[in-house]
Amino acid sequence: MKIVSIMLLALSLTFGAQAQYKKAALQATGLTCAMCSKATFEALQTLPFVDKIDTDLDNTTFVLFFKPDAAISIDAIKGKVEDAGFSVGKLVMTANFHDVKVQNDAHVAFGGSTLHFMDVKNQVLNGDKDITVIDKNFVSSKQFKKFTTETSMSCYKTGVMEDCCKPGTTPASKRVYHVTI
């Protein structure tokens, strides 16, 4: 029994090391001057999982490079932008996938969180892929309404998995990030 437990632990560590976010391209909205950009940059620098940040001030975009094997919080990124007084216009995460099967309108465990893939073809993801976060407050109101019509699951409106549970199952009250490729 001990050997089986050790093998399972080793397997989970291997999988965990392969399932990770590498970087994110964040477009902030509401920035009107260099001081706005500086405030956002400084707020993002305080995230413990961010290694470095590149900026493209012409497009109000910040490219966040993550520390290897760090736990990434998508909501913390949004929170820092909002704490600086602005909002997220677009967030594209670059993730390293290893044989991750995705289907349209389905949940997938990845990198310590749950991703709900929307408006995608059924496929197996390998290597670095860009995924766009399409949750409320990560896209425009118009885009959010468009995506609302493309899912039968209510978790898109709330961002919580318990809203997606089938009758008779135990709810897993957990944050779900809605993404597209």
Secondary structure, 3 states (H helix, E strand, C coil): CHHHHHHHHHHHHHHHHHCEEEEEEEEEECCCCHHHHHHHHHHHHCCCCEEEEEEEHHHCEEEEEECCCCCCCHHHHHHHHHHCCCEEEEEEEEEEEEEEEECCCEEEEECCEEEEECCCCCEEEEEEEEEEECCECCECHHHHHHHHCCCCCCHHHHCEHHHHCCCCCCCCCCEEEEEEC
